[in-house]
Amino acid sequence: MMGAGVEVSAARITADRVGKWFGEVIAVNNCSLSVGTGVVGLLGANGAGKSTLFKMLAGLIEPSHGSVSVFGGKLREEVGWYRRVGFCPESDALPDWMTGREFLTLNLRLMGLPGREINQRVGHWLERFELTDAAGRRLGGYSKGMRQKLKLAQALAHDPDVIFLDEPLNGMDPVSRKHSIDLVRELGETGRTVMVSSHILPEVESMTGEIILIDRGKVLAEGAVTEIRDKIPEHPTTVALNSSHPRELAGFLIGREHVVSVEVDDQGRVVVRTDHAVGFYRALPGWVLQNDLSVEEILTLDDSLEAVFQYLTQH
C-alpha cells in the first residue's frame, strides 16, 4: 500500500481509478490503491463496497471503468495466475450435498495438483481448522462457524501468494476467531499478500496495523490504523454473544476488565458493552478456554466505524 511505504514497483495488487456500477447503483467509485506484501485491512461499514472491490481485485468481475492488475497483469487475461490467488467470499454458497473432504479435494483438483499432494494438503487444512472429525459429513450439516472455517481452508489450501478474505471471521466462536487471526498474521509474516475486509475496527486491528478505509464506494484514507484511531474519541462497543448457558456466561463477565455492562436480552444473547473492544476481543478466548465457558458466536451490534467516518468526512 502506498500509504504504508510500499513502492509501486513492489506492488502485487494495484487498482487505478476503478469503478463498478450495477444499473444506476454505484457500488465502487474511482478507487485507486497499491498493495505489496503483508496484511492490509479493508475497512468499511456494511454496504460500503468492500465485497465489490474485492471481486474486482480478484478478477471475478470486470470494472466498469479503470483497471486492476495482480503481479503486473490482468487475471482475466492470464488465467494461469489464478492458481496464485486465494479468495474467501463473504457469501455462503457451499454445496450442501458434498462432504468437507470432497469439497477441499475438488478445489485442489481444479488447481491441477497431483493426487498424493491433494490428499496431504486436504488432511493438513482439515486438521488446522479442527474439521478432521467432520470431514466425512455433508456440508448441509455444518454449523455457520464450521462452514466459515471450510471457506478459509479452500482459500488457502493451494498455497496462494495473494489472498482475499472477505469478512472471514463471521459466525466463528472466540477460540476459532483467535486461531484464524493468528493464521492471518502468520501468512503476512511469511511474505504473502493478504487483504482482509471487515466492518469491525477492533477485528482489523487484531490482524494488521495497516488499513484502507472505504465508505460509499470511495477510498477515504489509507495508512496506519493508530494514526486514524488516535484522532477520534474511543466509543463503547456493544457485542452480543450467543451461548447455550447465557446466564452463567453473563455472571462470569460482570466486573471483568474492559467490560462496562452485561445483560441477557430477550433473544437469550449475552449483550456486553466494552470500553476497549480490542482488549475485550483479545481476552475473551482465554476466558472461554480457562473457565470452560460456552460461546458459539460473536456479533457486533453497533457500527464501530461511525466515529471514524464522521471524523474523516468533517476534516
C-alpha positions, -999 to +999 in steps of 0.1 A: +000+000+000+015+033-010+004+049+023+023+022+041+056+028+024+054+001-003+070+011-036+047+009-066+073-014-083+070-039-054+032-039-055+014-071-061-021-056-064-029-023-080-061-005-088-062+026-109-094+046-106-116+016-107-154+018-105-183-005-107-219+002-112-250-020-115-276-001-134-280+032-116-264+019-084-227+028-079-210+001-058-174+014-062-164+048-074-129+059-086-108+038-062-070+037-065-047+016-043-014-003-043-006-032-020+026-051-015+033-080+009+019-084+044-016-080+057-038-050+048-073-044+062-101-031+040-123-014+065-158-002+058-194-004+070-218-029+055-227-018+020-196+004+017-184-015-015-158-038+001-171-071-015-174-055-049-139-041-047-126-075-036-142-092-065-127-068-090-092-071-074-095-109-075-105-109-112-140-123-105-158-093-121-147-067-146-146-030-135-170-007-153-140+017-157-104+019-146-080-011-144-068-037-119-036-057-120-022-085-100+015-094-104+016-067-131-011-084-153-048-089-156-060-121-141-089-124-165-064-123-194-037-146-178-059-172-161-029-194-150-022-168-124-055-177-106-035-206-091-016-179-071-047-163-058-070-174-029-104-160-023-127-164+007-161-148-001-184-133+025-214-151+010-221-187+019-229-208-011-213-241-003-226-273-020-246-289+009-245-324-007-207-326-006-186-335+024-159-313+037-132-336+024-148-338-010-151-300-013-115-293-005-104-322-028-124-308-057-109-273-053-074-287-053-081-309-083-093-278-102-059-262-094-042-291-111-024-306-081-014-343-082-034-368-062-009-376-034-003-339-028-040-332-027-046-358+000-017-343+021-030-308+018-066-317+025-056-336+056-034-307+068-060-280+064-088-300+079-066-305+109-055-269+110-092-257+112-102-286+136-125-301+110-110-336+107-138-353+127-164-336+104-145-343+072-169-371+061-201-352+070-222-333+044-218-296+044-255-291+049-250-303+085-221-279+093-227-250+117-221-215+105-187-214+121-176-247+106-187-235+071-167-203+076-136-223+085-140-246+054-143-215+032-110-202+047-094-237+042-103-237+004-089-202+000-055-213+015-051-250+006-034-244-028-007-221-011-015-189-029+007-158-029-022-133-029-052-139-006-085-121-003-105-127+028-140-111+028-154-108+064-135-141+073-145-143+110-183-142+106-200-168+127-169-181+145-166-187+182-140-168+201-113-195+201-117-202+163-115-164+157-083-162+176-068-192+157-079-176+124-065-142+134-031-158+143-032-176+109-037-143+090-008-127+108+013-157+101+005-156+064+015-119+062+048-126+081+058-153+056+057-129+026+022-134+013-002-106+004-033-107+024-062-083+020-089-089+047-121-069+049-143-062+079-168-037+092-154-041+127-125-019+136-111-040+165-113-071+143-090-055+117-067-041+144-061-076+158-048-087+123-029-057+110-019-021+117-023-011+080-057-003+067-077+011+037-109+029+047-137+027+022-171+045+025-199+046-001-176+031-027-147+055-022-114+052-005-114+077+023-079+071+038-051+046+040-022+041+063-016+031+099-047+024+119-032+041+150-028+074+132-066+074+125-077+060+158-056+085+178-076+113+162-111+101+172-127+095+206-130+060+220-166+049+219-180+019+238-187-010+216-217-033+221-212-070+215-237-099+216-225-134+225-246-165+216-243-190+243-260-222+254-256-211+290-261-173+288-267-166+325-236-184+335-216-165+309-231-132+319-223-138+356-187-145+347-183-114+326-197-089+352-168-068+365-142-082+341-116-058+326-129-038+296-165-047+305-188-018+312-221-036+315-236-071+309-272-082+303-291-111+288-315-098+261-350-111+251-333-133+224-312-151+251-280-134+240-254-120+264-250-083+254-218-067+266-207-030+264-169-027+264-148+005+266-119-012+249-130-035+222-095-047+211-087-057+247-120-075+252-116-095+219-081-105+230-091-115+265-123-135+256-107-166+241-086-171+272-116-167+295-136-192+274-108-219+275-097-214+311-133-214+325-150-238+301-175-211+291-200-216+262-197-190+234-208-201+199-208-168+181-199-131+185-219-103+169-211-066+169-244-048+174-233-012+168-214+004+139-179+008+154-168+028+123-193+056+127-169+078+147-141+071+121-162+082+092-176+112+110-140+124+117-128+118+081-157+135+064-156+165+087-118+172+084 
